[in-house]
Amino acid sequence: MRAMNKKAKIYVAGHTGMVGSAIVRKLKADGYQNIVVKTHQALDLTNQSETHAFFEEERPDYVFIGAAKVGGIQANNDFPADFLYVNMMINANIIHAAHEVGVKKLLALGSSCIYPKYAKQPIHESEFLDGMLEPTNEGYAIAKISALEMVKFFHQQYNDPFISCMPTNIYGENDNFDLQGSHVIPAMIRKFHTAKAEGADSVTLWGTGSPLREFLYVDDLADACVFLMEHYDEPEHINVGSGEEVSIKELAGMVKEVVGFEGDLIFDTDKPDGTPRKLLDTEKLKSLGWKYKVLLREGLQKTYDYFCNGSSEEELS
């Protein structure tokens, strides 16, 4: 295990997305000067020959796979074939091409939603593939599972220095704030912001507010990814999270405060709560010496500032 050379050629797949853009920001801040990126228009990662030609031409030293087709519960439920095919092809093509050209190291990313639906809490790495998946995102999950297994098997069979990590719920800059397709934090930010703008008396959220969730600011994930590239070499994936949990009610109170909404917060207890608790066991990562830096309240403020200033006009309309 050793540090990446500052002049090494580093390919970040998916650099326009939330995770990929954060990895690029982190690498630039750390002084890496030779970062290679390609838009989807310039390189279709689901196309094997295009991907292999790109790797043959560029021959990167290091690869971060931040590219993925992502969406909310509804989209995953309605288009499982698309989520399975696109994500499986992206990872299979990149991992195989990286193997063919002899990349020094590669990092693939899973997602905590691909752990079994009824995994023991906090979720240890050993819970992987130990139960039934959540049916609503099974297509996406199977593609991500195959990526993590591919990393492991290329590591085992060819001794390729490929690794993978399993991030918890990520939020922050470049998130999706569309109410239909977004996750809990961006959806709350949008909801409270709209209520404030319209002078609404209250905001209603589903459930009791009692479920516990873990969140990690996207720049902390990027920091962990670069850290793992330099300090982790095992074929099995490693969890990445804050190790801290917060109730949905506490989270809503923080978002309400950050946005400056002064109306009432109402919980519709007739609506479902979802999983009561979801937390990753991050002891393995902590033992390597990594810890998150951005506290939730600070991260929410950064995310809201981005929403107000950095989102496109269309996003805010």
VOSE-328836 format. One record per residue (C-alpha): residue number from 0; residue in one letter; chain; z, y, x. Coordinates in steps of 0.2 Angstrom, whole numbers. Layout:
BEGIN
+------+-------+-------+-------+-------+-------+
! voke ! lumdo ! rovex !    zz !    yy !    xx !
+------+-------+-------+-------+-------+-------+
!  NUM !     A !     A !     Z !     Y !     X !
...
+------+-------+-------+-------+-------+-------+
This chain:
BEGIN
+------+-------+-------+-------+-------+-------+
! voke ! lumdo ! rovex !    zz !    yy !    xx !
+------+-------+-------+-------+-------+-------+
!    0 !     M !     A !     0 !     0 !     0 !
!    1 !     R !     A !    -5 !    17 !     7 !
!    2 !     A !     A !    -9 !    34 !     2 !
!    3 !     M !     A !   -27 !    39 !    -3 !
!    4 !     N !     A !   -36 !    49 !    10 !
!    5 !     K !     A !   -39 !    67 !     3 !
!    6 !     K !     A !   -57 !    65 !     7 !
!    7 !     A !     A !   -59 !    48 !    -1 !
!    8 !     K !     A !   -72 !    47 !   -15 !
!    9 !     I !     A !   -63 !    45 !   -32 !
!   10 !     Y !     A !   -72 !    41 !   -48 !
!   11 !     V !     A !   -63 !    46 !   -64 !
!   12 !     A !     A !   -71 !    38 !   -79 !
!   13 !     G !     A !   -69 !    48 !   -95 !
!   14 !     H !     A !   -65 !    64 !   -87 !
!   15 !     T !     A !   -67 !    75 !  -103 !
!   16 !     G !     A !   -54 !    65 !  -113 !
!   17 !     M !     A !   -35 !    68 !  -114 !
!   18 !     V !     A !   -30 !    55 !  -100 !
!   19 !     G !     A !   -46 !    57 !   -89 !
!   20 !     S !     A !   -45 !    76 !   -88 !
!   21 !     A !     A !   -26 !    75 !   -84 !
!   22 !     I !     A !   -30 !    63 !   -70 !
!   23 !     V !     A !   -43 !    75 !   -63 !
!   24 !     R !     A !   -31 !    90 !   -64 !
!   25 !     K !     A !   -18 !    80 !   -55 !
!   26 !     L !     A !   -30 !    74 !   -41 !
!   27 !     K !     A !   -36 !    92 !   -39 !
!   28 !     A !     A !   -18 !    99 !   -38 !
!   29 !     D !     A !   -14 !    86 !   -25 !
!   30 !     G !     A !   -29 !    92 !   -14 !
!   31 !     Y !     A !   -42 !    78 !   -17 !
!   32 !     Q !     A !   -59 !    86 !   -14 !
!   33 !     N !     A !   -71 !    72 !   -18 !
!   34 !     I !     A !   -70 !    68 !   -36 !
!   35 !     V !     A !   -85 !    61 !   -45 !
!   36 !     V !     A !   -87 !    63 !   -64 !
!   37 !     K !     A !  -101 !    59 !   -76 !
!   38 !     T !     A !  -103 !    64 !   -94 !
!   39 !     H !     A !  -107 !    51 !  -107 !
!   40 !     Q !     A !  -124 !    59 !  -109 !
!   41 !     A !     A !  -127 !    57 !   -90 !
!   42 !     L !     A !  -120 !    39 !   -89 !
!   43 !     D !     A !  -118 !    26 !  -103 !
!   44 !     L !     A !  -104 !    15 !   -97 !
!   45 !     T !     A !  -108 !     2 !  -111 !
!   46 !     N !     A !  -124 !     0 !  -102 !
!   47 !     Q !     A !  -122 !   -13 !   -88 !
!   48 !     S !     A !  -138 !    -9 !   -78 !
!   49 !     E !     A !  -134 !    10 !   -79 !
!   50 !     T !     A !  -116 !     7 !   -73 !
!   51 !     H !     A !  -121 !    -4 !   -59 !
!   52 !     A !     A !  -134 !     8 !   -53 !
!   53 !     F !     A !  -121 !    22 !   -53 !
!   54 !     F !     A !  -109 !    12 !   -43 !
!   55 !     E !     A !  -122 !     7 !   -31 !
!   56 !     E !     A !  -128 !    25 !   -28 !
!   57 !     E !     A !  -110 !    33 !   -27 !
!   58 !     R !     A !  -100 !    19 !   -20 !
!   59 !     P !     A !   -83 !    26 !   -24 !
!   60 !     D !     A !   -67 !    22 !   -14 !
!   61 !     Y !     A !   -56 !    23 !   -29 !
!   62 !     V !     A !   -58 !    21 !   -48 !
!   63 !     F !     A !   -47 !    27 !   -63 !
!   64 !     I !     A !   -53 !    20 !   -80 !
!   65 !     G !     A !   -49 !    34 !   -92 !
!   66 !     A !     A !   -64 !    31 !  -103 !
!   67 !     A !     A !   -61 !    24 !  -120 !
!   68 !     K !     A !   -66 !    25 !  -138 !
!   69 !     V !     A !   -50 !    30 !  -147 !
!   70 !     G !     A !   -46 !    34 !  -165 !
!   71 !     G !     A !   -32 !    34 !  -178 !
!   72 !     I !     A !   -26 !    20 !  -190 !
!   73 !     Q !     A !   -40 !    23 !  -202 !
!   74 !     A !     A !   -54 !    23 !  -190 !
!   75 !     N !     A !   -48 !     8 !  -181 !
!   76 !     N !     A !   -46 !    -1 !  -198 !
!   77 !     D !     A !   -64 !     4 !  -204 !
!   78 !     F !     A !   -74 !     1 !  -188 !
!   79 !     P !     A !   -65 !   -13 !  -178 !
!   80 !     A !     A !   -82 !   -20 !  -171 !
!   81 !     D !     A !   -86 !    -3 !  -163 !
!   82 !     F !     A !   -69 !    -1 !  -155 !
!   83 !     L !     A !   -70 !   -19 !  -149 !
!   84 !     Y !     A !   -88 !   -18 !  -142 !
!   85 !     V !     A !   -87 !    -1 !  -134 !
!   86 !     N !     A !   -70 !    -3 !  -125 !
!   87 !     M !     A !   -74 !   -21 !  -120 !
!   88 !     M !     A !   -91 !   -16 !  -112 !
!   89 !     I !     A !   -84 !     0 !  -104 !
!   90 !     N !     A !   -71 !   -10 !   -95 !
!   91 !     A !     A !   -81 !   -25 !   -91 !
!   92 !     N !     A !   -95 !   -15 !   -84 !
!   93 !     I !     A !   -84 !    -4 !   -73 !
!   94 !     I !     A !   -73 !   -18 !   -66 !
!   95 !     H !     A !   -88 !   -29 !   -62 !
!   96 !     A !     A !   -97 !   -15 !   -54 !
!   97 !     A !     A !   -82 !   -10 !   -44 !
!   98 !     H !     A !   -80 !   -28 !   -38 !
!   99 !     E !     A !   -99 !   -29 !   -33 !
!  100 !     V !     A !   -98 !   -13 !   -22 !
!  101 !     G !     A !   -81 !   -17 !   -15 !
!  102 !     V !     A !   -71 !    -2 !   -22 !
!  103 !     K !     A !   -54 !     0 !   -12 !
!  104 !     K !     A !   -44 !     1 !   -28 !
!  105 !     L !     A !   -46 !     2 !   -47 !
!  106 !     L !     A !   -33 !     7 !   -60 !
!  107 !     A !     A !   -37 !     2 !   -79 !
!  108 !     L !     A !   -26 !     8 !   -93 !
!  109 !     G !     A !   -20 !    -2 !  -108 !
!  110 !     S !     A !   -10 !     5 !  -122 !
!  111 !     S !     A !     7 !     1 !  -129 !
!  112 !     C !     A !    -1 !    -2 !  -146 !
!  113 !     I !     A !    -8 !   -18 !  -140 !
!  114 !     Y !     A !     9 !   -27 !  -138 !
!  115 !     P !     A !    13 !   -39 !  -152 !
!  116 !     K !     A !    17 !   -31 !  -168 !
!  117 !     Y !     A !    35 !   -38 !  -168 !
!  118 !     A !     A !    38 !   -37 !  -149 !
!  119 !     K !     A !    57 !   -37 !  -144 !
!  120 !     Q !     A !    63 !   -19 !  -141 !
!  121 !     P !     A !    63 !   -11 !  -128 !
!  122 !     I !     A !    46 !   -19 !  -124 !
!  123 !     H !     A !    46 !   -28 !  -107 !
!  124 !     E !     A !    29 !   -32 !   -98 !
!  125 !     S !     A !    33 !   -51 !  -102 !
!  126 !     E !     A !    30 !   -48 !  -121 !
!  127 !     F !     A !    11 !   -46 !  -118 !
!  128 !     L !     A !     1 !   -59 !  -128 !
!  129 !     D !     A !    17 !   -66 !  -135 !
!  130 !     G !     A !    14 !   -64 !  -153 !
!  131 !     M !     A !     2 !   -58 !  -167 !
!  132 !     L !     A !    -6 !   -41 !  -165 !
!  133 !     E !     A !    -5 !   -26 !  -177 !
!  134 !     P !     A !   -20 !   -30 !  -189 !
!  135 !     T !     A !   -26 !   -12 !  -191 !
!  136 !     N !     A !   -31 !   -10 !  -173 !
!  137 !     E !     A !   -34 !   -28 !  -168 !
!  138 !     G !     A !   -52 !   -24 !  -162 !
!  139 !     Y !     A !   -46 !   -10 !  -150 !
!  140 !     A !     A !   -32 !   -21 !  -144 !
!  141 !     I !     A !   -42 !   -36 !  -140 !
!  142 !     A !     A !   -54 !   -25 !  -129 !
!  143 !     K !     A !   -39 !   -18 !  -120 !
!  144 !     I !     A !   -31 !   -35 !  -118 !
!  145 !     S !     A !   -47 !   -41 !  -110 !
!  146 !     A !     A !   -48 !   -26 !   -98 !
!  147 !     L !     A !   -30 !   -30 !   -92 !
!  148 !     E !     A !   -34 !   -48 !   -90 !
!  149 !     M !     A !   -50 !   -45 !   -81 !
!  150 !     V !     A !   -40 !   -34 !   -69 !
!  151 !     K !     A !   -28 !   -49 !   -66 !
!  152 !     F !     A !   -41 !   -62 !   -64 !
!  153 !     F !     A !   -52 !   -52 !   -52 !
!  154 !     H !     A !   -36 !   -49 !   -42 !
!  155 !     Q !     A !   -32 !   -68 !   -42 !
!  156 !     Q !     A !   -49 !   -75 !   -40 !
!  157 !     Y !     A !   -57 !   -62 !   -28 !
!  158 !     N !     A !   -42 !   -54 !   -21 !
!  159 !     D !     A !   -49 !   -37 !   -27 !
!  160 !     P !     A !   -35 !   -23 !   -27 !
!  161 !     F !     A !   -37 !   -19 !   -45 !
!  162 !     I !     A !   -21 !   -14 !   -55 !
!  163 !     S !     A !   -17 !    -9 !   -73 !
!  164 !     C !     A !    -4 !     0 !   -83 !
!  165 !     M !     A !     2 !     1 !  -101 !
!  166 !     P !     A !     6 !    19 !  -106 !
!  167 !     T !     A !    17 !    23 !  -121 !
!  168 !     N !     A !    12 !    36 !  -134 !
!  169 !     I !     A !     4 !    50 !  -125 !
!  170 !     Y !     A !     2 !    68 !  -130 !
!  171 !     G !     A !    -3 !    85 !  -123 !
!  172 !     E !     A !   -18 !    95 !  -118 !
!  173 !     N !     A !   -35 !    89 !  -124 !
!  174 !     D !     A !   -27 !    79 !  -138 !
!  175 !     N !     A !   -35 !    77 !  -155 !
!  176 !     F !     A !   -28 !    88 !  -168 !
!  177 !     D !     A !   -38 !    82 !  -183 !
!  178 !     L !     A !   -26 !    76 !  -197 !
!  179 !     Q !     A !   -37 !    61 !  -201 !
!  180 !     G !     A !   -38 !    54 !  -184 !
!  181 !     S !     A !   -24 !    60 !  -174 !
!  182 !     H !     A !    -7 !    53 !  -169 !
!  183 !     V !     A !    10 !    59 !  -174 !
!  184 !     I !     A !    13 !    74 !  -163 !
!  185 !     P !     A !    -4 !    83 !  -164 !
!  186 !     A !     A !    -4 !    79 !  -183 !
!  187 !     M !     A !    13 !    87 !  -185 !
!  188 !     I !     A !     8 !   102 !  -174 !
!  189 !     R !     A !    -7 !   105 !  -185 !
!  190 !     K !     A !     3 !   102 !  -201 !
!  191 !     F !     A !    17 !   115 !  -197 !
!  192 !     H !     A !     4 !   127 !  -190 !
!  193 !     T !     A !    -6 !   127 !  -206 !
!  194 !     A !     A !    10 !   129 !  -216 !
!  195 !     K !     A !    15 !   144 !  -206 !
!  196 !     A !     A !    -2 !   152 !  -207 !
!  197 !     E !     A !    -3 !   149 !  -226 !
!  198 !     G !     A !    15 !   155 !  -229 !
!  199 !     A !     A !    20 !   138 !  -237 !
!  200 !     D !     A !    38 !   135 !  -242 !
!  201 !     S !     A !    39 !   118 !  -235 !
!  202 !     V !     A !    31 !   104 !  -225 !
!  203 !     T !     A !    32 !    86 !  -232 !
!  204 !     L !     A !    32 !    71 !  -220 !
!  205 !     W !     A !    31 !    53 !  -224 !
!  206 !     G !     A !    46 !    41 !  -224 !
!  207 !     T !     A !    65 !    44 !  -220 !
!  208 !     G !     A !    62 !    51 !  -203 !
!  209 !     S !     A !    73 !    38 !  -195 !
!  210 !     P !     A !    60 !    28 !  -185 !
!  211 !     L !     A !    62 !    29 !  -166 !
!  212 !     R !     A !    48 !    33 !  -155 !
!  213 !     E !     A !    44 !    36 !  -136 !
!  214 !     F !     A !    32 !    50 !  -130 !
!  215 !     L !     A !    25 !    55 !  -113 !
!  216 !     Y !     A !    17 !    71 !  -109 !
!  217 !     V !     A !    -1 !    67 !  -102 !
!  218 !     D !     A !     1 !    76 !   -86 !
!  219 !     D !     A !    16 !    64 !   -82 !
!  220 !     L !     A !     5 !    49 !   -86 !
!  221 !     A !     A !    -8 !    56 !   -74 !
!  222 !     D !     A !     6 !    58 !   -61 !
!  223 !     A !     A !    11 !    40 !   -64 !
!  224 !     C !     A !    -7 !    34 !   -62 !
!  225 !     V !     A !    -9 !    42 !   -45 !
!  226 !     F !     A !     8 !    36 !   -40 !
!  227 !     L !     A !     3 !    18 !   -45 !
!  228 !     M !     A !   -13 !    19 !   -35 !
!  229 !     E !     A !    -3 !    22 !   -20 !
!  230 !     H !     A !    13 !    11 !   -23 !
!  231 !     Y !     A !     8 !    -4 !   -34 !
!  232 !     D !     A !    -2 !   -19 !   -30 !
!  233 !     E !     A !     2 !   -33 !   -42 !
!  234 !     P !     A !   -11 !   -41 !   -53 !
!  235 !     E !     A !     0 !   -39 !   -69 !
!  236 !     H !     A !     1 !   -23 !   -79 !
!  237 !     I !     A !    16 !   -11 !   -77 !
!  238 !     N !     A !    23 !    -1 !   -92 !
!  239 !     V !     A !    23 !    18 !   -90 !
!  240 !     G !     A !    34 !    29 !  -101 !
!  241 !     S !     A !    49 !    41 !  -102 !
!  242 !     G !     A !    61 !    27 !  -107 !
!  243 !     E !     A !    68 !    40 !  -119 !
!  244 !     E !     A !    67 !    39 !  -138 !
!  245 !     V !     A !    68 !    51 !  -152 !
!  246 !     S !     A !    69 !    50 !  -171 !
!  247 !     I !     A !    54 !    56 !  -181 !
!  248 !     K !     A !    66 !    68 !  -189 !
!  249 !     E !     A !    72 !    75 !  -173 !
!  250 !     L !     A !    54 !    76 !  -167 !
!  251 !     A !     A !    49 !    86 !  -183 !
!  252 !     G !     A !    63 !    98 !  -180 !
!  253 !     M !     A !    57 !   101 !  -163 !
!  254 !     V !     A !    39 !   104 !  -168 !
!  255 !     K !     A !    45 !   115 !  -183 !
!  256 !     E !     A !    55 !   126 !  -170 !
!  257 !     V !     A !    41 !   127 !  -157 !
!  258 !     V !     A !    28 !   132 !  -170 !
!  259 !     G !     A !    40 !   144 !  -178 !
!  260 !     F !     A !    39 !   138 !  -196 !
!  261 !     E !     A !    54 !   144 !  -206 !
!  262 !     G !     A !    51 !   134 !  -222 !
!  263 !     D !     A !    60 !   118 !  -227 !
!  264 !     L !     A !    57 !   101 !  -220 !
!  265 !     I !     A !    55 !    87 !  -233 !
!  266 !     F !     A !    54 !    68 !  -231 !
!  267 !     D !     A !    46 !    59 !  -244 !
!  268 !     T !     A !    56 !    43 !  -244 !
!  269 !     D !     A !    45 !    34 !  -256 !
!  270 !     K !     A !    32 !    33 !  -242 !
!  271 !     P !     A !    33 !    19 !  -229 !
!  272 !     D !     A !    42 !    22 !  -212 !
!  273 !     G !     A !    32 !    10 !  -201 !
!  274 !     T !     A !    40 !     1 !  -186 !
!  275 !     P !     A !    58 !     6 !  -185 !
!  276 !     R !     A !    58 !     7 !  -166 !
!  277 !     K !     A !    45 !     7 !  -152 !
!  278 !     L !     A !    51 !     9 !  -134 !
!  279 !     L !     A !    44 !     2 !  -118 !
!  280 !     D !     A !    55 !    -5 !  -105 !
!  281 !     T !     A !    51 !     5 !   -89 !
!  282 !     E !     A !    63 !    -2 !   -77 !
!  283 !     K !     A !    50 !    -9 !   -66 !
!  284 !     L !     A !    41 !     8 !   -64 !
!  285 !     K !     A !    58 !    16 !   -61 !
!  286 !     S !     A !    62 !     4 !   -47 !
!  287 !     L !     A !    47 !     9 !   -38 !
!  288 !     G !     A !    54 !    27 !   -38 !
!  289 !     W !     A !    44 !    36 !   -52 !
!  290 !     K !     A !    51 !    46 !   -66 !
!  291 !     Y !     A !    44 !    57 !   -79 !
!  292 !     K !     A !    46 !    76 !   -76 !
!  293 !     V !     A !    41 !    85 !   -93 !
!  294 !     L !     A !    55 !    85 !  -106 !
!  295 !     L !     A !    49 !    83 !  -124 !
!  296 !     R !     A !    53 !   100 !  -130 !
!  297 !     E !     A !    44 !   108 !  -115 !
!  298 !     G !     A !    29 !    96 !  -118 !
!  299 !     L !     A !    28 !   101 !  -136 !
!  300 !     Q !     A !    28 !   119 !  -131 !
!  301 !     K !     A !    14 !   116 !  -119 !
!  302 !     T !     A !     4 !   106 !  -132 !
!  303 !     Y !     A !     6 !   120 !  -145 !
!  304 !     D !     A !     1 !   133 !  -133 !
!  305 !     Y !     A !   -15 !   123 !  -129 !
!  306 !     F !     A !   -18 !   120 !  -148 !
!  307 !     C !     A !   -17 !   139 !  -151 !
!  308 !     N !     A !   -27 !   145 !  -135 !
!  309 !     G !     A !   -37 !   130 !  -128 !
!  310 !     S !     A !   -43 !   121 !  -143 !
!  311 !     S !     A !   -61 !   125 !  -149 !
!  312 !     E !     A !   -64 !   137 !  -163 !
!  313 !     E !     A !   -70 !   122 !  -174 !
!  314 !     E !     A !   -53 !   113 !  -170 !
!  315 !     L !     A !   -43 !   128 !  -177 !
!  316 !     S !     A !   -54 !   133 !  -192 !
+------+-------+-------+-------+-------+-------+
